[in-house]
Amino acid sequence: MGITAPVTLSANFNGSGFVLLTRSNTIGFSASATFQRSVFGLGRFRPMVGDDIELEISVEFQENS
């Protein structure tokens, strides 16, 4: 199996507000991180797949009414 290692995410609060279309309060966040596959023991296929991984996450949450 692989190796477990911590990854630090850089997170941002994108804002919040009331969305008329869904009639709900909405809040948004995004996060990103860059890490190397080799740190997790994933060096296989290295000539074809790069070692650096860029992770981007965007989420939006809506309040239930």
Secondary structure, 3 states (H helix, E strand, C coil): CCCCCCCCCEEEEEEEEEECCCCEEEEEEEEEEEEEHHHHCCCCCCCCCCCEEEEEEEEEEECCC
